[in-house]
Amino acid sequence: MKERILVLTRLAPWTLAGGARIRNHWMIRALAARYRVDLVLTEPHVSVPQEYVHMLESVEVIPPTQQSWGARVRDALVKRQPLYAAGIVSERLQTAVANLLARHRYLAIQTDLNMQAAIPETTTVPIVYNAHNCETALQRRHARAAGLPLGPLLAWDARRLAEFERRMLERSALITACSLDDLRDLHALALRADERAVLIPNGVDLAHYRDIREDAFEPRRLLITGSMDWRPNQQGLFWFLDEVLPFLHAHDATLTVRVAGRMDAAFAQKIARYPGITAIAHPADLREELERAQLILAPITASSGTRLRILEAWAAGRPVVTTHFGAMGLEYEDGRELLTCDTPQTFVDAIVTLLNSPEQWHAIRNAAKQRVVQYDWAPIGEQLLAAYERLSP
């Protein structure tokens, strides 16, 4: 009989809305090909699709206790948890996990960091920490980039987050990190963490972007994608809107910039007030936006993990202009697969260069299309299964 895996995650992976969900979806698919998988998640108001009903042994959705921001802060102070995890794991969730552990014999528990408190301290089942980022490193970088008044609060919370994530690293028998940069950050947080860590990179479904036409773009149309309800993405976007966009319009007022991704109506209205900006909230099919864009922009000022939006742009055959933080975690050669620039003027210069040089546009596009092949989810799933083999008795 197949061995059994328990997977804990906060958000429904099948929605494929955001990097964490996408990574979890493909990892769960890989695990289900070899193991019997029970999935527990806490996102409210979701229904389980038939694909997951047939693929997994069970899916249990336990809605979180609804809390105000003030209640989450109090919860963090009382339980000595970072705001990142406060209010996510309820007593009902802890009971459900304990019941599953008592009912079944598991090879491993795979968990996201913010679900750590759902795992009993007394369990002897090996824990696999699915590290979407080194969350502490990301929080520290975000704090430095945020400035006043938010920066000091984030730095204070980062100290709590470091303790929380260090405990996760110490408890884990296996750590799946997204990049070599993350492996180094995790090792700096907890000595010898790298001895239990393996590289399981983020990927992209290459077949999903196969039909995008190379020459179907609208000239001088720029696209920024991403989950715009995530604060680090918002921070990078407003750096672009406030610092880069004025230089860009001064150079060429005919450019159009579209921002497509997960965002609420108020945020979409806010960014649409900037000249030349069109906001597309929750696009039905991002491939349409990618196909019609001449360039993809990824303005990131603090990061960890890897940016799936860059992998999607590569798979779609669209050149990318980003920052060094945006390219963090990817294998690339600057000027070959993408262009990285960290100041407003150099960011503008890179955009203008690619718009006005068909030769360089095609060269970067072709190099990126070759590079992205190594990030296909199918072989990454095989890497994950190979890592799990070390847990088998």
C-alpha positions as CSV (number, residue, x, y, z in Angstrom):
1,M,0.0,0.0,0.0
2,K,1.2,3.5,-0.8
3,E,2.6,5.6,2.1
4,R,0.6,8.6,3.3
5,I,1.5,12.3,3.4
6,L,-0.3,15.1,5.3
7,V,-0.2,18.5,3.7
8,L,-1.0,21.7,5.6
9,T,-1.5,25.0,3.8
10,R,-3.5,28.1,4.6
11,L,-4.9,28.8,1.1
12,A,-6.7,26.7,-1.5
13,P,-4.0,25.6,-4.0
14,W,-6.4,24.9,-6.9
15,T,-7.2,28.5,-7.4
16,L,-3.7,29.1,-8.8
17,A,-3.9,32.8,-7.8
18,G,-0.5,33.7,-6.5
19,G,2.9,32.1,-6.2
20,A,2.3,30.2,-3.0
21,R,-0.9,28.5,-4.3
22,I,0.7,27.6,-7.6
23,R,3.8,26.1,-5.9
24,N,1.6,24.1,-3.5
25,H,-0.7,22.9,-6.4
26,W,2.2,21.4,-8.4
27,M,3.9,19.9,-5.4
28,I,0.6,18.3,-4.3
29,R,0.1,16.9,-7.8
30,A,3.6,15.4,-7.7
31,L,3.1,13.9,-4.3
32,A,-0.3,12.4,-5.2
33,A,1.3,10.5,-8.1
34,R,3.2,8.4,-5.6
35,Y,1.6,8.8,-2.2
36,R,-1.8,8.9,-0.6
37,V,-2.3,12.6,0.4
38,D,-4.5,14.2,3.0
39,L,-4.9,18.0,2.6
40,V,-5.9,20.4,5.3
41,L,-6.4,24.1,4.6
42,T,-8.0,27.1,6.3
43,E,-9.3,29.4,3.6
44,P,-13.0,30.2,4.0
45,H,-15.7,30.1,1.3
46,V,-14.0,27.6,-1.0
47,S,-15.4,24.5,-2.6
48,V,-13.2,21.5,-3.4
49,P,-12.9,20.8,-7.2
50,Q,-13.5,17.3,-8.5
51,E,-9.8,17.1,-9.6
52,Y,-8.8,17.3,-5.9
53,V,-11.5,15.0,-4.8
54,H,-10.3,12.3,-7.2
55,M,-6.6,13.0,-6.7
56,L,-6.3,13.0,-2.9
57,E,-7.4,10.8,-0.1
58,S,-9.2,13.6,1.7
59,V,-9.5,17.4,1.7
60,E,-10.6,19.1,4.9
61,V,-11.4,22.8,4.9
62,I,-11.4,24.5,8.3
63,P,-12.3,28.2,8.1
64,P,-10.1,30.4,10.3
65,T,-11.5,32.3,13.2
66,Q,-12.3,35.7,11.8
67,Q,-10.2,38.4,13.6
68,S,-9.8,42.1,13.3
69,W,-6.3,43.5,12.8
70,G,-6.3,44.6,16.4
71,A,-7.2,41.1,17.5
72,R,-4.4,39.6,15.4
73,V,-1.9,42.0,17.1
74,R,-3.2,40.9,20.5
75,D,-3.0,37.3,19.5
76,A,0.6,37.8,18.3
77,L,1.6,39.4,21.6
78,V,0.0,36.8,23.8
79,K,1.2,33.8,21.9
80,R,4.6,35.3,21.0
81,Q,4.0,34.8,17.3
82,P,4.9,37.1,14.4
83,L,2.0,38.9,12.7
84,Y,2.8,36.6,9.7
85,A,1.2,33.7,11.5
86,A,-1.1,35.3,14.1
87,G,-4.7,34.2,14.0
88,I,-4.3,31.6,11.3
89,V,-4.2,28.4,13.4
90,S,-7.4,27.9,15.5
91,E,-8.0,25.3,18.2
92,R,-10.4,23.6,15.8
93,L,-7.6,23.3,13.2
94,Q,-5.2,21.9,15.8
95,T,-7.8,19.3,16.8
96,A,-8.4,18.2,13.2
97,V,-4.7,17.7,12.6
98,A,-4.2,15.8,15.9
99,N,-7.1,13.6,14.9
100,L,-5.6,12.8,11.5
101,L,-2.3,12.0,13.1
102,A,-4.0,9.6,15.5
103,R,-6.0,8.0,12.8
104,H,-3.3,7.4,10.2
105,R,0.3,6.5,9.9
106,Y,2.1,9.2,7.9
107,L,5.5,9.2,6.2
108,A,5.6,13.0,6.6
109,I,3.8,16.2,7.3
110,Q,4.4,18.9,4.6
111,T,3.6,22.4,5.9
112,D,3.8,26.0,5.1
113,L,5.4,28.2,7.7
114,N,2.3,29.9,8.9
115,M,0.6,26.5,9.6
116,Q,3.4,25.4,12.0
117,A,1.3,25.8,15.1
118,A,-1.2,23.2,13.8
119,I,1.4,20.5,14.3
120,P,1.6,19.0,17.8
121,E,4.9,19.6,19.5
122,T,4.9,15.9,20.5
123,T,4.6,14.4,17.0
124,T,7.2,12.0,15.9
125,V,6.2,12.2,12.2
126,P,8.9,13.8,10.1
127,I,8.1,17.4,9.1
128,V,8.8,18.9,5.7
129,Y,9.0,22.7,5.7
130,N,7.8,24.0,2.3
131,A,9.8,27.2,2.3
132,H,8.2,29.5,-0.3
133,N,10.7,32.1,0.8
134,C,13.1,32.6,3.7
135,E,10.3,34.6,5.3
136,T,12.6,36.3,7.8
137,A,15.0,37.5,5.1
138,L,12.1,38.8,3.1
139,Q,10.6,40.7,6.1
140,R,14.0,42.3,6.9
141,R,14.5,43.5,3.3
142,H,10.9,44.8,3.3
143,A,11.5,46.7,6.5
144,R,14.6,48.4,5.1
145,A,12.8,49.4,1.9
146,A,9.6,50.6,3.6
147,G,11.0,53.5,5.6
148,L,9.0,55.4,8.1
149,P,6.6,54.7,9.8
150,L,6.1,51.1,8.6
151,G,9.8,50.1,8.6
152,P,10.4,50.0,12.3
153,L,7.2,47.9,12.9
154,L,8.3,45.4,10.3
155,A,11.8,45.2,11.7
156,W,10.3,44.6,15.2
157,D,8.1,41.9,13.8
158,A,11.0,40.4,11.9
159,R,12.7,39.5,15.2
160,R,9.7,37.5,16.2
161,L,9.5,36.0,12.7
162,A,13.1,34.9,13.0
163,E,12.4,33.0,16.2
164,F,9.3,31.4,14.7
165,E,11.0,30.3,11.4
166,R,14.1,29.1,13.2
167,R,11.9,26.8,15.3
168,M,10.4,25.5,12.0
169,L,13.8,24.8,10.6
170,E,14.9,23.0,13.8
171,R,11.8,20.8,13.8
172,S,12.0,19.9,10.1
173,A,13.5,16.6,8.8
174,L,13.4,18.1,5.2
175,I,13.4,21.7,4.0
176,T,12.4,22.4,0.4
177,A,13.8,25.8,-0.7
178,C,13.0,27.7,-3.8
179,S,16.5,28.9,-4.7
180,L,20.2,28.9,-3.8
181,D,19.7,32.4,-2.4
182,D,17.0,31.0,-0.1
183,L,19.3,28.1,1.0
184,R,21.9,30.6,2.0
185,D,19.4,32.8,3.9
186,L,17.9,29.7,5.7
187,H,21.4,28.6,6.7
188,A,22.2,32.0,8.1
189,L,19.0,31.8,10.2
190,A,19.6,28.4,11.6
191,L,23.1,26.8,11.4
192,R,23.2,23.4,9.6
193,A,19.7,24.0,8.1
194,D,21.3,23.5,4.7
195,E,22.1,19.9,5.7
196,R,18.4,19.1,5.7
197,A,17.5,21.4,2.8
198,V,17.1,20.6,-0.9
199,L,16.5,22.9,-3.8
200,I,13.0,22.5,-5.2
201,P,12.7,25.5,-7.5
202,N,9.5,27.3,-8.4
203,G,8.3,26.5,-11.9
204,V,5.9,27.2,-14.7
205,D,3.5,25.2,-16.8
206,L,5.2,25.6,-20.2
207,A,2.4,24.0,-22.1
208,H,0.0,26.6,-20.8
209,Y,1.8,29.4,-22.7
210,R,2.7,27.4,-25.8
211,D,0.2,29.1,-28.1
212,I,1.2,32.7,-27.4
213,R,2.3,34.3,-30.7
214,E,5.6,36.0,-30.8
215,D,4.5,38.9,-33.0
216,A,1.1,39.5,-31.5
217,F,2.1,42.3,-29.2
218,E,1.0,45.9,-29.4
219,P,4.0,48.2,-29.9
220,R,5.1,50.2,-26.8
221,R,2.7,48.4,-24.5
222,L,4.2,47.5,-21.1
223,L,2.7,45.0,-18.6
224,I,3.2,44.6,-14.8
225,T,1.7,41.4,-13.4
226,G,1.5,39.9,-9.9
227,S,-0.6,39.6,-6.7
228,M,-1.1,43.2,-5.9
229,D,-2.7,42.4,-2.6
230,W,0.7,41.4,-1.3
231,R,2.6,44.2,0.4
232,P,6.1,43.7,-1.1
233,N,4.5,43.7,-4.6
234,Q,2.6,46.9,-3.8
235,Q,5.9,48.5,-2.5
236,G,7.7,47.7,-5.8
237,L,4.7,48.8,-7.9
238,F,4.6,52.3,-6.2
239,W,8.4,52.6,-6.6
240,F,7.7,52.3,-10.3
241,L,4.7,54.6,-10.3
242,D,6.3,57.3,-8.2
243,E,9.9,57.1,-9.2
244,V,10.2,55.5,-12.7
245,L,7.0,56.5,-14.5
246,P,7.7,60.2,-14.6
247,F,11.0,59.6,-16.3
248,L,9.4,57.2,-18.7
249,H,6.6,59.6,-19.7
250,A,9.2,62.4,-20.1
251,H,11.0,60.2,-22.6
252,D,7.9,58.8,-24.5
253,A,4.3,59.9,-23.7
254,T,2.9,57.3,-26.1
255,L,3.8,54.3,-23.9
256,T,0.9,52.5,-22.2
257,V,1.3,50.5,-18.9
258,R,-1.1,47.9,-17.8
259,V,-1.1,46.4,-14.3
260,A,-2.8,43.0,-14.2
261,G,-3.3,40.7,-11.2
262,R,-5.1,40.1,-7.9
263,M,-6.3,43.5,-6.4
264,D,-9.4,44.9,-4.9
265,A,-11.5,47.7,-6.5
266,A,-10.1,50.4,-4.3
267,F,-6.5,49.5,-5.1
268,A,-7.3,49.4,-8.9
269,Q,-8.8,52.8,-8.7
270,K,-5.8,54.2,-6.8
271,I,-3.2,53.1,-9.4
272,A,-5.5,54.0,-12.3
273,R,-5.2,57.6,-11.3
274,Y,-1.6,57.6,-12.4
275,P,-1.2,58.9,-16.0
276,G,-1.1,56.2,-18.7
277,I,-1.9,53.4,-16.2
278,T,-4.7,50.8,-16.8
279,A,-5.5,48.4,-13.9
280,I,-6.9,45.0,-14.7
281,A,-8.2,43.3,-11.5
282,H,-8.4,39.5,-11.6
283,P,-7.8,39.0,-15.3
284,A,-9.8,36.0,-16.6
285,D,-6.8,34.8,-18.6
286,L,-3.4,36.4,-18.1
287,R,-2.1,34.9,-21.3
288,E,-4.1,37.5,-23.3
289,E,-2.3,40.3,-21.4
290,L,1.1,38.7,-21.9
291,E,0.5,38.1,-25.6
292,R,-0.4,41.8,-26.2
293,A,2.5,43.2,-24.2
294,Q,5.8,44.1,-25.8
295,L,7.7,44.1,-22.5
296,I,7.0,42.7,-19.0
297,L,8.2,44.8,-16.1
298,A,8.9,43.4,-12.6
299,P,9.7,46.3,-10.3
300,I,10.6,44.6,-7.0
301,T,12.3,46.4,-4.1
302,A,12.4,43.5,-1.6
303,S,12.2,39.8,-2.2
304,S,13.0,36.2,-1.4
305,G,12.1,33.0,-3.2
306,T,11.6,33.5,-6.9
307,R,9.2,35.5,-9.0
308,L,6.8,33.2,-10.9
309,R,5.7,36.2,-12.9
310,I,9.2,36.3,-14.6
311,L,9.0,32.6,-15.4
312,E,5.5,33.2,-16.9
313,A,6.9,36.0,-19.0
314,W,9.8,33.9,-20.2
315,A,7.4,31.0,-21.1
316,A,5.2,33.5,-23.0
317,G,8.2,34.8,-24.9
318,R,8.3,38.3,-23.6
319,P,11.4,40.1,-22.5
320,V,11.6,41.2,-18.9
321,V,13.0,44.4,-17.2
322,T,13.3,43.9,-13.5
323,T,15.5,44.8,-10.5
324,H,18.2,42.7,-8.9
325,F,15.7,41.8,-6.1
326,G,13.2,40.8,-8.8
327,A,15.7,38.4,-10.4
328,M,16.8,36.9,-7.1
329,G,16.7,33.2,-7.0
330,L,16.7,32.7,-10.8
331,E,19.5,31.3,-12.9
332,Y,20.2,34.1,-15.5
333,E,22.9,36.2,-17.1
334,D,22.1,39.9,-16.9
335,G,21.7,41.3,-20.4
336,R,21.0,37.8,-21.8
337,E,17.8,36.4,-20.4
338,L,16.6,39.7,-18.8
339,L,17.7,43.2,-17.9
340,T,18.2,44.2,-14.2
341,C,18.2,47.9,-13.1
342,D,17.9,49.4,-9.6
343,T,17.6,53.1,-10.2
344,P,14.7,54.9,-11.9
345,Q,16.8,56.3,-14.8
346,T,18.5,53.0,-15.6
347,F,15.1,51.2,-15.4
348,V,13.8,53.6,-18.0
349,D,16.9,53.3,-20.1
350,A,16.5,49.5,-20.2
351,I,12.9,49.8,-21.3
352,V,13.6,52.3,-24.0
353,T,16.5,50.2,-25.3
354,L,14.4,47.1,-25.7
355,L,11.5,49.0,-27.3
356,N,13.8,50.5,-29.9
357,S,16.0,47.6,-30.6
358,P,14.2,44.6,-32.3
359,E,17.5,42.7,-32.4
360,Q,18.0,42.9,-28.7
361,W,14.3,42.2,-28.0
362,H,14.5,39.0,-30.0
363,A,17.9,38.0,-28.5
364,I,16.6,38.3,-24.9
365,R,13.3,36.6,-25.8
366,N,15.1,33.7,-27.4
367,A,17.6,33.2,-24.6
368,A,14.7,33.4,-22.0
369,K,12.7,30.8,-23.9
370,Q,15.7,28.5,-23.7
371,R,16.4,29.1,-20.0
372,V,12.8,28.6,-18.9
373,V,12.8,25.0,-20.1
374,Q,14.7,24.0,-16.9
375,Y,11.8,25.4,-14.8
376,D,9.0,23.1,-16.2
377,W,7.0,21.8,-13.3
378,A,7.1,18.1,-14.4
379,P,10.9,17.6,-13.8
380,I,10.6,19.7,-10.6
381,G,8.0,17.3,-9.3
382,E,10.4,14.4,-9.9
383,Q,13.0,16.3,-7.8
384,L,10.5,16.6,-5.0
385,L,9.8,12.9,-5.1
386,A,13.5,12.1,-5.0
387,A,13.8,14.3,-1.9
388,Y,11.0,12.5,-0.2
389,E,12.7,9.2,-0.7
390,R,15.2,10.1,2.0
391,L,12.3,10.0,4.5
392,S,11.3,6.4,3.7
393,P,12.3,3.9,6.3
